[in-house]
């Protein structure tokens, strides 16, 4: 009996110790999350979201298509560019940093359809049915750039589900840098609609990645008369500053019409750089947040077909001073999509 009493005491102590170590509920953690969605009925793609929760200080929306947005009120309206059913994830954060996540599905009606895309899901060379190359240096491409563009896998390759355009420091054809410049000229041209590039940008003084478009009539109407739409430009000498600019007659070089926004993780995370283009308006955004709007009119060249370009330049009038210690720098593009 003595031994039995001892075993019972040990068991009771163990149970008490176990109870004392039970995890207590965090009273500051967000709870009671409610997600209300109101899709538009006019095929615009707009969806109004209203999220409520206890202990909520901020709300991060993942709209289910690679676009994110943060709100302090829980109320946002997002325009989906294409119809479909999306799983929306909302992460609610408290003032103390505790987080709770909840998901909901929303079905969207939108008038635009996907007319061109490259998801870069086939390893190897970029799809020759969609992309060609500008080759050489062409007297610095009008900007005193330092790179020599090639079509080698060293400079442009699809791997790990991404297009990788790599600038390399190497002696090649009389130049000290190589890179690649891909373009859809003669393969895909478009007028109006929505363009999206999801990309992670290189860093380093002198690097100059760009995602942009040129007027398809450039061979008969020389630049800047053909028009240029810079959806995203970034220079390593102004790290994390994203430029969106329009060039046309009277607005060449540094006289382009544009604006900038700061993206602190431009070179460490992927972001969606987009253009919404109509006969009356052109809106430039990062992750769905518009930072430049241009009033389009019949007097501009932005009412004709354009083709897409992706490249990484080095130095030049805009790229600026080069850090000689840079041996390589890569822009990764997860996808390119055009809706109309």
N, C-alpha and C positions, 0 to 999 in steps of 0.2 A: 504493500500500500504506500509505503514511504516513497518508493521509486515512482509509483503512479502519480502521486501528488507533485513530485518534482517535474515529471514530464508535462503535466497539466499546467504548471506554473510557467514552464519554458514556452509552451504553446501560446498561453495568454500574453506573455511578453512579446512574442513574435508578432501576434496579431495586432497588439497595440502599436508596435513599432511600424508595422506595415500601414496602419491607419494614419499614423502621424506623418508618413511620407507621401500620402496621396496628394496629387496635383490639385491645387486650388484653382478655381475659375478666375481668370483675369477680369476684374470688374471694369477695366478700361477698354476691353476688346470690343470692336464693333459687333453689333448683333441685330437681329430682326431686320435683315436686309430685304427690301421690297423693290423689285424692278418693274416699272411700268413702261410699256412701249406703245407709241402711237404712230404707225406708219402712215404716210400720206396716201391719198387715194387718187392723186393726179398723175401718177407715173413719174414723179419728179425724183424719186429715190430718197426723199427726206424721211427721217425717223426721229421723233421727239422722244427722248429718254428722261424719265424722272425716277431717281433712286433715293430711297430714304433708309436710314439706319440709325440706331442709337450709337452714341460715342463716335460719331463720324466727324472727322476734320477735313478729309479730302477723298475724292473718288477718282480712280483711274479707269477709264473705259478702254477695253480692247474690243474693237468693233467686229472682229472676226475676219478681217481682210488685210491685216498687217498695219492698220492705222490705229493709233492710240491718242487719247486726249484726257487731260486732267481737269477736274472741276472741283471747286470748293463748295458748290451748292447741290451737286448731284443732278442738276438739270442741264442737258445739252441737246442740241439738234445736229444730227450728222446726215450728210447727203451721200448715199451709196451710189456709185457710178453705174452699177449694173444690177439687174434683178437677181434674186436668189434668196435662199434661206441661210442665215448667218447665226453662229453661236457667239453671243456677246458676253464677255467676261468683265465683271466689275470688281475691282479691288478697293475695298474701303479701309482707310487708315485712320487711326485715332490720333489725338494730339500727343500721346505718349509713344507712338510708333507701332502699336499693335495693328495687325491687319486681318481682315476676313474677306474671302473671295466668294462670289456667287455668279452663276451663269444663267442665261436665258436665251431662248431662240427668237428670232424675228424674221418674218418673211417680207421681202421688199419688192415693190413694183417700181421699175425704172425703165425709162424709154431708151436709154443707150444700150448698145450691144458691143461685145468685144469684137473688134475688127482686125486686130493684129496683136500678137504676143510672142514673146520668147521667154520661156521659163528656165532656160539653161539647164535642162535635166538630162541632156545627152553629153557625156564626157567626150572631150577631144576638141577639134577645131570648131569655132563658131559656125552656125548653120549658114552655108554659102547661099542658100535660097533666100536668106533674110539680110545678110550682111556682106558688104564688100569692104575694101580698105583704101584709104589714102596712103600713098607710099612716099618716102623721101622726106626732104626738109622744105622744099619749095620756098627757098629764101626766107626761112623762118616763119612761113605761113602768114606773112604780113605783120607779125608781132615780135620778130627777132627771137623766136623760140630756139632752143638749143638741141632738141631731140631730133632723131631720124626715125620716122615711122616705118615699121616692117609689118609683114603678115606672118611672122614666125610664132611658133607656140611659146617661145621664150617671152613674148610680149603680149600675146592674147590667146587664152585657152579657157575651155569650159571644164571645171572640175568641182567636185563636191556640191553640185547643184547651183553653181555660180559662174558667171563670166568674170575672169580675172585679167584685167589690163595692167601690165607691169612695166613700169619705167625702170630701166637698168642703166647703171653707169658702166659704160664699156666703149672702147674704140670701135667705131663701125662706120664705114664709108666716109671717113673724114670728120665724123662727129663723135662727141664724147658720151652721148646718151642715146638709148633706143627706147621706143615705146610703140603704141598702136593707136590707130584712129579708125574706128569702125563706123560705117554709114549704110543707111538703107536706100541710098540713091539708086533709082532704076529698079528697085525691088519692092519697096513700099513707100507710097506717098499719101498724104492725107490733108484734108482741110476741115478744121473745126473738130470739136470733140474733147475728150479727156485723155491726157497722156500721164502715165505713171512710171517712174523708175524707182525701184527699191535698191538702195546702194549704201555701201560703207566706203568712206573716202580715205585716201592716203593723207599722211601728214609729212611735214618737213619743209624747211624754207626752200622755195623755188618750185615746189610741186604745184600743178595747176590742172586738176581734173575738171571735166565738163560733161554735162548731159544737155544736149541742145538740138536745134533744128535749123535748117537753111531752106530758103525758097528753091523749089525744084527747077525754076527757070534760071538758075545762076549762070548757066552756060551762055545764055542769050541776054540776060540782065545782070551784069556784074554786081558784086557786093559793093556797097550796102543796099543798092536798089532792089535786090531780090528779097531782102529782109532776113534777119537773124533773130531767133528766139532762144535765149539762154535760159533754160529751165532751172539749171543748177550750175554754178561755178563756185570753186573754192580755191583759195591760194594759201599755201602753208605759211606764208609770211603774215597772214591774218587768220590764224587758226580758229576754226569753228564759226567763221562768218560766211553765211551762204548768200550768194548774189543771184538775183533774177533780173535779166536785162533784155531790152529790145533794141536792136540796131536797125536803122533804115536811113534813107537819104536825109542828111542833115543831123543824123544822130549816130555817127560812126565813132569808133575808138572810145575814149573816155567820156564822150558826149551821149552815150546811150541812155535810154530811159529805163530806170529800174529802181530796185530797193534791196535791202538786205535784212537778214534776221540771224540771230545767234542760236546755234545748236551745240550745246556743250559736249555732246557725244558724237559729233559728226564723223570722227575717225575711229571710234571704238564700238559703235552700234550701227545697225542698219536703219535707215529712215526712208520714208516714201516722199519723193520729190515729184510734184505734179503740176500740171497746167490744165485749166478748164478754159476752152477757147471757143468763142462764138463770134458772129459778125459784129457784135456791139461791145464785147468785153473779153478780157483775158485775165484770169486769176491764177496767181502763182502761190503754191502752198508747200509746207513741209508737214507731213503727218496730218494732213487735213486742215492745218491752221494757215489761213491765207495771210500773206505778208506783203503782197504787191498786186495792185489792180490797175489795169491799163484800159482806157476807153478806146476800143477799136472803132475805126471809121472807114468809109469807102476810100479815103485818101491814103491809107497806109497799104503796104504790101501784104498785110496779114489777112488776106481774103483770097488766097490761092493755095495751091498744094505746096507742102513742105516735106522734107525727108529728115530722118533722125540721125544723130551723130553721138558717139561716145568716145572720149579720148582722155589721155593723161599727158599734158605737156610739161615742159621744164623751162623755167626762167622766162625770159622775154619781157615785153612791156608791162604785162599784168602779173606774171608769175614772180618777177622781181629777182632779188639777190638769191643766189643758190648756196646752200650749205654743202661744201665739198665732201663732207663725210657721208652723205647719203649715197648708198650703193644700189638701193632698189626701193620702190614704193608702188603699192598696188591698190587700184580701185576695184572693189568687188560689186557686181551687180547681180541681185537675186532674180529680178525679173524686169521686163519691159512690157507694158500693156497700153493699148490704145483702144478707147471706146468711142463710139459715135452713134 
